[in-house]
Structures are given as structure tokens and as C-alpha cells.
Amino acid sequence: MSAAQIVVIAKEPVAGRVKTRLTPPFTPDQAAYLAAAALRDTLHAVAAARSDRRVLALEGRPGTWLPDGFTVIPQRGDSLDQRLAAAFHDAHRLHGLPVVLIGMDTPQVTPELLNTALTLLTAHDAVYGPAADGGFWLLGLCRPDPSLLLGVAMSRPTTGATQLQRLHEAGLNVAHLPELDDVDTAADAFHVAAQAPGSRFAGALAAVRSSVPVDAGRRR
């Protein structure tokens, strides 16, 4: 076991409220179906990792997709930077452990990759996992501080660079993880499913792909 906790920040997979950038070509129901599969993959990877505690910072209500062993806390804040900062703060206050935080957008994540993040956090102040879209898919902090996140403009091509600069300006020793793709668009979905063909997400995508135009899965 690692002396750290993993926090997943996620939305309840409700049609029209999650993965809205997948519509079109997918319907809102299909987008929610894909979101639920991605969330299941993420949670099961976290459940298999060597973490002392597992927390779900959730917008909405838990469902049958939630495995045992997670403490559920509500998200707080309006903007994403506020919600991330609150998730770090609340989980750290709850368990008093360093925090590794991920979202529900990388269903290809593995327990081994999460274990690497946990190990790195024992020798570094922070762990940073860049996303291909310019954001980040993982952030780990030994001593969570809301000021490290508040004010960082999220969901932009410069988000990751800005967040990393914030960590360096605070004098933190930062370890880096490999870059992963987030699932935001249909093209992302097909790309990630190809990376993890045995995942629940890939299975869900295969189940709905017959209704998607052929060129929707092409990355431009």
C-alpha cells in the first residue's frame, strides 16, 4: 500500500450533462453510455491500484457503476479550478494523506500507471500527467493547497502549461508521467478505444459505433 490516496473527480453519467462534445455524432444517451463506461474503467483501475484510500468527488449521485471501497464526497465550487481545488482540500482534510487526482476522461489508465504516480509522490512534491489536448489528466500533491489551482483557466490548450508553471513557481519538485489522450470528441473516443481494446469503454463504443458516420472517428 502507498501512503497516499487517489481521488477521482467525476460527473454522474446523465444524458445531456456529460460528454456533450460527443454530440453529434453520438446522441446524448449514447454519450452518457460512453461516459459511464469510461467512469467504470477509471474506478476499477483505481480500485486495483496500491492506494491507502480511494475517494470519488462526485457531481450527482452514485450509481451501480461505483465499486466498493470508495468514499464519496460532493464537489464544491462553480468553475472547474474551484472544484479541483475543493476536491484536493476535502480529500486531504478527510484522510490526511497526499492526493493523486484524476478525472473520468482517460479510461485507458492502468493500475500500474497509477502505482507509478503514487511511488513518485513519495519522493516529489507533485506529480504531473500531461494530456494531449494541452491539459492534464493527473495531478498529485503531497500538501494540497488551493492556491496551486485557483485561477488556472481550465479546458484550454494552455491549461497544462499554466498549471505546471504554477507548481514550479511555488518551488515544488515535480515528477512527470507519460502523456495520455482525454476523451472529448468522437475522434478522441475512437483513438482511446484503439489504445485499450479490452476496456469497458472500447466495448461500449463498439456497441454504438454503427450509428456514427465513418469519418467521425478520424483525427484531424
Backbone as a ProteinNet text record, in pm:
[ID]
protein_1_A
[PRIMARY]
MSAAQIVVIAKEPVAGRVKTRLTPPFTPDQAAYLAAAALRDTLHAVAAARSDRRVLALEGRPGTWLPDGFTVIPQRGDSLDQRLAAAFHDAHRLHGLPVVLIGMDTPQVTPELLNTALTLLTAHDAVYGPAADGGFWLLGLCRPDPSLLLGVAMSRPTTGATQLQRLHEAGLNVAHLPELDDVDTAADAFHVAAQAPGSRFAGALAAVRSSVPVDAGRRR
[TERTIARY]
83.3	0	87.4	39.5	111	46.5	130.2	77.5	22.3	-77.2	-142.6	-281.5	-362.5	-498.2	-516.1	-606.5	-641.5	-783.6	-799.7	-929.5	-969.6	-1090.2	-1147.3	-1251.6	-1237.2	-1338.4	-1423.6	-1554.8	-1640.4	-1781.6	-1853	-1995.1	-2075.3	-2192	-2284.6	-2315.9	-2305.5	-2326.5	-2473.9	-2521.3	-2660.8	-2665.1	-2756.5	-2767.8	-2790.7	-2716.7	-2729.2	-2642.9	-2576.6	-2494.6	-2349.1	-2318.8	-2180.8	-2143.4	-2016.3	-1961.2	-2044.1	-2080.2	-2164.4	-2091.1	-1957	-1881.9	-1883.1	-1938.4	-1956.3	-2084.6	-2166.8	-2293.9	-2294.5	-2311.2	-2303.2	-2158.4	-2136.7	-2228.3	-2311.6	-2271.8	-2349.1	-2469.1	-2571.1	-2685.6	-2648.1	-2724.9	-2695.6	-2697.8	-2790.4	-2794.7	-2670.2	-2625.4	-2504.1	-2382.2	-2376.6	-2264.8	-2260.6	-2376.3	-2382.4	-2342.4	-2379.5	-2342.3	-2189.8	-2128.3	-1983.4	-1916.6	-1974.4	-1920.1	-1924.8	-2034.7	-2046.8	-1940.7	-1915.4	-1812.8	-1674.3	-1645.4	-1516.3	-1500.3	-1607	-1602.2	-1578.8	-1645.2	-1623.2	-1477.4	-1422.4	-1282.2	-1190.8	-1214.8	-1131.7	-1140.3	-1261.5	-1280.9	-1221.2	-1233	-1177.8	-1025.1	-967.4	-821.9	-775.9	-848.8	-815.9	-831.5	-937.6	-961	-848.7	-784.5	-677.3	-539.9	-530.4	-401.9	-369.9	-242.6	-195.9	-211.7	-334	-361.6	-423.2	-388.3	-445.4	-594.1	-633.1	-771.8	-812.2	-942.3	-996.4	-1119.9	-1121.7	-1227.2	-1286.6	-1417.6	-1486.9	-1547.5	-1497.2	-1556.4	-1659.4	-1784.8	-1891.4	-1987.8	-2018.6	-2131	-2247.6	-2347	-2459.4	-2467.6	-2527.5	-2548.7	-2476	-2427.5	-2361.8	-2460.9	-2409.4	-2492.7	-2430.5	-2485.4	-2436.2	-2295.5	-2249.4	-2115.7	-2005.7	-2041.7	-1942.5	-1903.8	-1775.9	-1733.7	-1719.4	-1704.3	-1685.2	-1549	-1539	-1411	-1385.6	-1485.4	-1469.6	-1549.2	-1488.6	-1560.4	-1608.6	-1737	-1795	-1810.5	-1756.5	-1773.6	-1833.1	-1911.9	-1969.2	-1866.4	-1881.4	-1799.2	-1847.9	-1753.5	-1787	-1724.8	-1794.5	-1741.8	-1817.7	-1797.2	-1865.3	-1777.3	-1660.2	-1569.7	-1487.3	-1426.2	-1351	-1230.1	-1162.6	-1047.6	-1091.3	-1208.5	-1260.6	-1296.4	-1353.6	-1392.7	-1270.1	-1167.8	-1044.5	-978.6	-968.4	-907.8	-985.4	-1117.6	-1200.5	-1185	-1174.7	-1158.5	-1027.1	-919.3	-791.6	-804.2	-861.4	-872.4	-958.1	-1074.7	-1167.8	-1113.3	-1049.6	-994.2	-877.2	-795	-681.6	-729.8	-831.6	-888.4	-952.5	-1010.5	-1080.2	-983.4	-875.5	-785.2	-645.1	-610.6	-479.2	-364.6	-388.5	-287.6	-260.9	-141.6	-118.9	-225.3	-249	-359.8	-309.3	-349.9	-335.9	-474.9	-497.1	-630.1	-632.3	-735.6	-758.7	-906.2	-937.3	-1075.4	-1129.7	-1240	-1304.9	-1285.3	-1188.9	-1171.8	-1062.2	-996.2	-887.1	-914.1	-1010	-1042.9	-930.5	-827.1	-712.6	-611.9	-634.5	-540.7	-534.5	-415.9	-395.6	-358	-380	-334.1	-183.7	-108.4	36.9	78.3	11.1	43.1	8.8	-102.7	-140	-41.2	4.3	105.4	234.5	270.4	388.3	370.5	251.4	224.3	235.2	180.2	186.5	330.6	410.7	551.3	628.2	606	675.6	641.8	519	477.1	545.9	604	678.8	813.3	861.4	992.8	986.3	866.2	848.2	734	732.7	623.9	496.5	512	397.5	426.5	320.4	328.2	231.8	277.5	200.1	190.4	67.3	44.5	-18.2	55.6	2.6	-96.6	-193.2	-289.8	-255.8	-289.4	-253	-321.9	-433.1	-505.9	-453	-345.1	-287.5	-325.7	-410.5	-447.8	-364.5	-422	-352.8	-454.5	-410	-500.3	-480.6	-368	-340.5	-260.1	-292.9	-214.9	-207.1	-85	-64.5	6.2	-38.9	20.2	40.4	162.1	188.3	113.4	115.5	48.6	-46.4	-167.5	-262.5	-283.7	-280.7	-300.1	-389.6	-508.3	-598.8	-534.6	-437.2	-374.6	-296.8	-265.9	-194.2	-284.4	-415	-509.4	-603	-641.4	-738.4	-685.3	-766.3	-727.5	-664.6	-635	-583.7	-701.6	-693.6	-801.3	-803.6	-914.4	-925.7	-985.4	-965.8	-1022.9	-973.9	-847.6	-784.3	-656	-607.4	-482.2	-361.8	-373.1	-262.2	-279.8	-385.2	-413.3	-298.3	-248.1	-141.9	-16	23.3	144.2	128.8	10	-14.6	-10.8	-73.4	-73.4	67.3	143.1	280.2	364.6	346.3	417.8	382	254.5	210.2	283.4	299.5	369.2	515.7	579.7	720.9	740.7	649.2	660.2	645.4	574.5	560.1	681.6	780.1	901.6	889.7	788.5	766.9	856.5	900.3	975.8	873.8	865	757.1	809	745.8	773.2	671.2	713	626.6	588.6	464.6	412.2	396.3	374.3	352.6	225.5	225.4	108.6	-0.3	-124.8	-240.2	-340.3	-427.1	-534.4	-660.1	-722.3	-855.5	-960.1	-1074.9	-1187.9	-1278.4	-1269.4	-1355.8	-1444.5	-1384.6	-1456.6	-1471.7	-1549.1	-1566.7	-1433.4	-1352.1	-1221	-1135.7	-1140.8	-1069.4	-1119	-1249.7	-1309.3	-1256.5	-1253.5	-1203.5	-1054.9	-980.2	-836.1	-807.5	-875.4	-853.4	-899.8	-1012.3	-1061	-960	-891.8	-789.6	-669.5	-643.3	-532.4	-565.5	-693.2	-736.2	-850	-820.8	-927.4	-1006.2	-948.7	-1020.5	-1097.3	-1103.2	-1168.3	-1319.5	-1386.9	-1531.9	-1567.3	-1482.5	-1508.4	-1504.3	-1405.5	-1397.3	-1518.3	-1563.5	-1681.8	-1806.8	-1819.3	-1934.7	-1932.2	-1814.5	-1803	-1837	-1792.7	-1826.1	-1976.5	-2043.2	-2187.6	-2267.9	-2211.8	-2287.7	-2231.5	-2117.1	-2048.9	-2122.1	-2213.9	-2284.9	-2367.9	-2399.9	-2481.5	-2397	-2263.1	-2173.3	-2117.5	-2117.2	-2058.6	-1913.9	-1872.1	-1739.4	-1629.5	-1642.5	-1534.7	-1534.2	-1631.9	-1636.9	-1520.4	-1466.5	-1358.1	-1220.4	-1212.8	-1083.7	-1034.1	-908.3	-847.5	-789.9	-817.9	-771.7	-662.2
-119.3	0	125.1	230.3	357.7	452.9	534.4	629.8	751.9	728.2	834.6	787	880.1	846.9	889	819	855	910.7	1025.5	1091	1095.6	1050.8	1063.1	1173.5	1272.4	1378	1350.4	1340.5	1291.9	1347.2	1337.2	1367.8	1238.5	1236.5	1126.3	1120.3	1003	993.5	1003.6	1125.5	1154.1	1216.1	1166.4	1216.3	1367.1	1435.3	1579.2	1658.3	1588.7	1657.9	1615.3	1505.8	1458.8	1437.5	1455.8	1430.4	1496.4	1622	1691.3	1717.5	1716.2	1736.6	1612.5	1503	1383.5	1389.5	1491.9	1504.6	1631.5	1615.2	1490.2	1445.2	1325.6	1237	1146.4	1133.2	1047.2	1121.8	1046.8	1106.4	1132.5	1216.2	1236.7	1107.3	1017.2	889.2	806	805.2	731.2	792.9	925.5	992.8	957.8	953	916.2	769.9	685.4	543.1	528.3	605	602.9	661	766.1	826.8	728.1	652.7	554.1	445.3	403.5	301.2	354.6	479	540	552.8	589.7	604.4	469	364.8	230.7	188	208.1	172.3	246.3	375.3	456.9	409.9	389.8	349.4	212	120.3	-13.6	-11.6	77	91.8	146.5	243.3	300	194.2	114	10	-92.6	-115.1	-214.5	-156.9	-25.2	38.3	24.6	43.1	27.5	159	195.3	319.6	290.6	372.5	354.6	389.4	491.4	537.4	572.6	557.1	588.9	676.7	789.6	889	923.2	940	988.8	1123.9	1229.3	1362.7	1375.7	1366.3	1344.3	1461.7	1497.9	1585.9	1497	1486.3	1397.2	1290	1177.8	1069	942.9	862.6	736.3	639.3	552.1	452.7	314.4	221	83.5	72.1	177.4	178.8	197.8	228.5	256.8	127.9	85.1	-34.6	-6.5	-111.8	-97.4	-34.4	25.4	74.1	221.8	294.3	437.3	519.1	626.4	727.4	832.9	864.4	962	1095.9	1200.1	1335.6	1422.3	1524	1609.9	1708.5	1743.8	1850.1	1984.6	2078.1	2213.3	2312.4	2423	2527.5	2538	2648.9	2673.5	2637.3	2696.3	2670.1	2544.6	2489	2365	2382.8	2496	2515.7	2515.3	2571.6	2570.4	2428.3	2352.3	2214.8	2126.2	2144.7	2068.2	2105.2	2233.7	2278.8	2225.5	2227.4	2178.2	2027.7	1953.9	1808.9	1774	1843.8	1822.9	1854.6	1969.7	2013.9	1919.3	1881.4	1799	1657.8	1600.8	1466.4	1467.3	1571.2	1579.7	1600	1679.5	1700.5	1571.5	1493.7	1370.5	1263.9	1242.4	1131.3	1173.3	1301.7	1347.9	1286.4	1250	1185.9	1267.6	1254.8	1313.3	1266.7	1346	1320.8	1307.9	1200.6	1186	1196.4	1295	1320.8	1296.3	1225.7	1205	1228.9	1244.7	1260	1130.1	1140.3	1023.8	1019.7	1096	1111	1023.5	942.5	857.7	711.6	646.9	507.7	410	454.1	367.7	363.7	439.8	441.4	302.8	267.4	134.9	146.6	39.4	41.1	63	8.4	23.4	169.7	241.3	382.9	463.1	429.2	495.1	461.1	336.6	298.5	377.4	402.2	484.2	624	681.2	814.6	813.8	711.5	702.6	691.5	611.2	594.6	725	792.5	918.5	1023.2	1018.3	1118.1	1098.9	982.7	962.2	1033.6	1071.4	1135.9	1274.2	1321	1450.9	1526.3	1657.7	1739.6	1724.3	1696.4	1688.9	1590.7	1537.6	1451.3	1507.6	1514.3	1579.9	1489.2	1465.6	1385.1	1469.3	1503.7	1589.9	1517.5	1591.7	1539.6	1594.3	1516.2	1552.5	1680.3	1716.7	1836.5	1965	1953.4	2070.9	2085	1996.5	1998.2	1898.8	1844.1	1740.2	1635.6	1509.8	1400.7	1355.8	1392.6	1354.9	1466.1	1488.9	1581.5	1524.8	1509.7	1461.9	1566.3	1585.1	1685.8	1625.3	1638.9	1592	1676.4	1807.9	1900.2	1988.6	1940.9	2016.7	2157.7	2253	2394.2	2452.5	2503.5	2558.1	2662.3	2736.9	2842.3	2787.3	2657.8	2597.1	2577.2	2581.7	2556.8	2673.5	2747	2854.4	2960.5	2993.6	3093.5	3037.7	2908.1	2845.5	2824.3	2882.8	2869.2	2727.3	2658	2518.1	2501.8	2380	2340.6	2428.9	2466.6	2544.6	2475.5	2504.9	2442.2	2476.2	2585.3	2628.3	2588.7	2515	2482.1	2408	2304.9	2225.1	2305.4	2385.8	2466.7	2566.4	2624.7	2720.9	2652.5	2533.8	2461	2419.3	2370.8	2329.7	2448.7	2563.1	2684.1	2723	2708.8	2741.1	2652.2	2524.9	2433.8	2472.7	2505.4	2543.1	2675.6	2770.3	2899	2883.8	2778.3	2751.5	2679.1	2651.1	2586.6	2436.7	2374.3	2231.1	2149.2	2036.2	1937.7	1847.5	1855.7	1791.6	1672.7	1556.3	1438.6	1432.4	1375.1	1372.7	1230.8	1217.1	1091.2	1101	987.8	992	1068.4	1122.3	1192.9	1093.1	1125.8	1044.3	1130.9	1064.2	1131.8	1136.1	1252.2	1264.1	1227.5	1180.7	1157.7	1279.5	1363.3	1480.6	1472.8	1434.8	1429.4	1285.1	1266.5	1132.8	1076.3	1162	1116.5	1069.3	1143	1101.1	963.9	945.3	820.7	700.6	711.8	600.7	577.5	685.1	674.2	605	645.7	587.4	442.3	412.8	274.3	182.8	234	154.4	128.8	221.4	205	103.1	87.3	-3.8	-90.5	-182.2	-259.2	-350.3	-385.8	-472.7	-399.4	-267.6	-187.7	-188.3	-151	-133.3	-22.3	79.3	190.9	145	65.4	14.6	-71.1	-151	-232.6	-148.5	-41.7	46.7	118.7	161.4	230.4	137.2	12.9	-84.2	-106.1	-96.3	-121.2	-9.5	112.5	225.3	278.3	228.9	289.4	272.5	176.8	155.4	276.6	363.5	481.8	605	589.1	702.8	704.8	820.8	829.2	781.2	724.9	665.6	765.6	890.7	987.6	1051	1018.7	1079.4	1033.2	916.6	865.2	906.5	991.3	1034.8	1154.8	1152.7	1267.5	1359.9	1487.8	1587.3	1671.3
0	0	0	-65.6	-68.1	30.7	96.8	193.5	121.7	38.5	-37.9	-75	-120.5	-164.6	-308.9	-377.5	-513.9	-513.7	-576.1	-586.3	-733.7	-761.6	-896.1	-891.8	-978.1	-986.2	-1109.4	-1090.1	-1198.7	-1186.9	-1298.5	-1302.4	-1313.1	-1251.1	-1273.8	-1423.5	-1485.2	-1631	-1670.5	-1676	-1710.2	-1849.9	-1933.6	-2070.4	-2072.6	-2158.7	-2171	-2075.8	-1979.8	-1879.9	-1884.4	-1952.9	-1962.8	-2108.6	-2137.8	-2270.7	-2380.7	-2359.1	-2455.9	-2587.2	-2585	-2708.9	-2798.5	-2747.2	-2830.1	-2912.9	-2886.5	-2958.6	-3043.3	-3174.8	-3251.1	-3264.9	-3318.3	-3389.2	-3299.4	-3171.9	-3083.3	-3026.7	-2987.2	-2919.3	-2773.8	-2703.6	-2561.1	-2480.2	-2511.2	-2440.4	-2467.1	-2591.5	-2625.3	-2558.3	-2555	-2489.4	-2340.4	-2276.3	-2134.5	-2114.4	-2208.6	-2204.2	-2212.3	-2301.2	-2313.6	-2188.2	-2134	-2011.6	-1895.7	-1885.9	-1778.6	-1792.6	-1916.2	-1938.8	-1902.8	-1942.6	-1908.5	-1757.6	-1690.3	-1545.2	-1478.4	-1528.2	-1473.2	-1489.1	-1608.7	-1630.8	-1534.3	-1518.4	-1431.1	-1286.4	-1238.3	-1098.9	-1070.5	-1165.5	-1143.7	-1148.6	-1230.3	-1229.2	-1094.1	-1042.2	-910.7	-801.4	-810.5	-709.9	-707.4	-822.3	-830.6	-798.2	-784.4	-753.6	-605	-571.8	-433.7	-357.5	-330.2	-259.8	-124.1	-25.1	107.6	112.9	37.8	37.2	-104.8	-131.9	-264	-244.6	-314	-296.3	-432.3	-436.2	-555	-522	-586.7	-573.5	-684.3	-648.6	-746.2	-757.3	-881.4	-909.6	-949.4	-862.6	-887.2	-780.1	-817.7	-722.3	-765.7	-669.3	-704.3	-769.5	-855.5	-921.2	-910.7	-984.7	-981.5	-1040	-1106.3	-1164.5	-1060.5	-937	-833.4	-760.9	-769.6	-695.7	-547.1	-469.7	-325.6	-297.1	-179.1	-132.2	-155	-205	-230.2	-128.9	-80.9	-4.8	-103.4	-99.5	-192.2	-122.1	-185.3	-133.8	-244.9	-209.3	-313.1	-365.8	-491.2	-546.8	-493.5	-479.8	-436.9	-534	-554	-640	-770.4	-838.8	-965.7	-1084.9	-1093.7	-1205.6	-1177.1	-1282.3	-1266.2	-1175.3	-1184.1	-1095.4	-948.8	-921.1	-784.6	-740.2	-831.8	-797.5	-773.4	-855.1	-834.9	-701.9	-675.5	-550.5	-430.1	-438.8	-328.7	-310.4	-421.2	-411.3	-341.6	-378.4	-310.7	-161.4	-131.3	7.6	90	37.4	113.9	136	33.8	49.3	148	140.7	232.7	375.9	392.6	526.8	578.6	487.5	525.8	573.3	499.9	529	571.2	554.1	595.8	518.5	392.5	309.5	184	123.6	-7.9	-106.5	-208.9	-301.2	-444	-510.1	-654.7	-714	-798.6	-853.9	-1004.1	-1049.6	-1192.2	-1221.8	-1350.3	-1393.4	-1451.2	-1523.1	-1582.1	-1733.7	-1784.1	-1928.6	-1987.4	-1904.3	-1953.5	-1916.1	-1984	-1949.4	-1978.7	-2051.6	-2079.9	-1965.9	-1859.7	-1747.8	-1683.6	-1634.7	-1576.1	-1429	-1351.8	-1212.6	-1202.9	-1299	-1296.1	-1310.4	-1397.4	-1415.7	-1290.2	-1228	-1103.2	-991.7	-988.6	-888.8	-907.9	-1033.6	-1060.6	-1003.2	-1022.3	-966.9	-815.1	-751.7	-606	-557.9	-627.7	-589.8	-606.9	-717.8	-743.3	-637.4	-587.3	-489.4	-355	-331.9	-207	-208.9	-329.2	-339.9	-404.2	-436.5	-500.4	-433	-453.9	-400.2	-482.5	-612	-701.9	-814.7	-871.2	-989.5	-1092.4	-1216.3	-1322.1	-1444.1	-1490.1	-1608.7	-1718.3	-1824.5	-1930.5	-2020.5	-2070.5	-2168	-2305.8	-2407.7	-2544.5	-2591.9	-2528.8	-2571.4	-2506.4	-2430.4	-2364.8	-2219	-2170.9	-2029.7	-1950.7	-1845.6	-1769	-1726.7	-1722.5	-1686.5	-1542.5	-1481.4	-1342.2	-1276.3	-1149.9	-1068.4	-927.5	-878.8	-743.5	-660.3	-536.9	-447.8	-308.5	-256.1	-119.7	-17.3	-39.6	52.1	-28.8	-49.4	-130.8	-77.7	-170.1	-138	-247.1	-212.1	-314.1	-404.1	-351.8	-432.4	-551.2	-547.6	-659.6	-780.7	-761	-869.9	-899	-796.4	-815.7	-911.6	-1010.2	-1108.2	-1233.9	-1236.4	-1358.5	-1454.5	-1572.8	-1671.1	-1725	-1704.1	-1741.7	-1882.2	-1935.2	-2065.5	-2179.4	-2173	-2278.9	-2322.9	-2442.8	-2487.8	-2399.9	-2323.7	-2238	-2091.4	-2060.8	-1920.6	-1854.4	-1921.1	-1862	-1837	-1935.3	-1920.4	-1806.6	-1795.7	-1687.8	-1551.8	-1543.4	-1416.3	-1376.6	-1473.6	-1444	-1400.5	-1464.3	-1424.5	-1281.7	-1246.2	-1109.9	-1007.1	-1040.5	-949.4	-933.8	-1046.5	-1041.1	-966.8	-987.7	-918.7	-768.2	-726	-582.5	-526	-613.1	-566.9	-548.2	-611.4	-593.5	-685.7	-634.7	-712.1	-781.7	-914.2	-989.5	-1070	-1052.8	-1135.3	-1248.6	-1360.4	-1478.3	-1517.4	-1563.1	-1614.9	-1766.4	-1834.5	-1979.1	-2015.7	-2135.5	-2187.8	-2225.1	-2191.9	-2230.6	-2306	-2382.5	-2453.9	-2368.7	-2357.1	-2298.2	-2402.1	-2355.1	-2445.3	-2439.5	-2540.6	-2551.3	-2675.4	-2788.3	-2915	-2961.5	-3069	-3125.1	-3173	-3235	-3280.9	-3163.5	-3051.3	-2930.4	-2884.1	-2888	-2840	-2917.2	-3049.2	-3130.8	-3106.9	-3091.1	-3068.4	-2935.2	-2829.4	-2697.3	-2694.1	-2758.6	-2762.1	-2830.2	-2932.5	-3000.7	-2909.9	-2818.4	-2724.6	-2615.8	-2584.6	-2478.2	-2529.2	-2623.6	-2689.4	-2597.4	-2482.3	-2389.9	-2281.8	-2291.8	-2187.7	-2201.3	-2094.1	-2099.5	-2198.1	-2202.5	-2293.1	-2438.4	-2474.7	-2611.9	-2644.8	-2549.6	-2571.6	-2591.3	-2511.4	-2525.3	-2659.7	-2701.3	-2829.3	-2943.8	-2935.9	-3039.5	-3047.5	-2932.5	-2929.2	-2995.2	-2999.3	-3053.8	-3185.4	-3229.8	-3343.1	-3475.2	-3484.9	-3611.1	-3651.7	-3554	-3584	-3613.2	-3610.7	-3627.9	-3769.3	-3835.8	-3969.4	-3971.7	-4083.8	-4093.8	-4061.3	-4109.2	-4089.3	-3952.4	-3866.5	-3732.5	-3646.3	-3676.4	-3596	-3641.2	-3743.3	-3793	-3716.8	-3676.7	-3610.3	-3715.4	-3699.7	-3795.4	-3733.1
[MASK]
++++++++++++++++++++++++++++++++++++++++++++++++++++++++++++++++++++++++++++++++++++++++++++++++++++++++++++++++++++++++++++++++++++++++++++++++++++++++++++++++++++++++++++++++++++++++++++++++++++++++++++++++++++++++++++

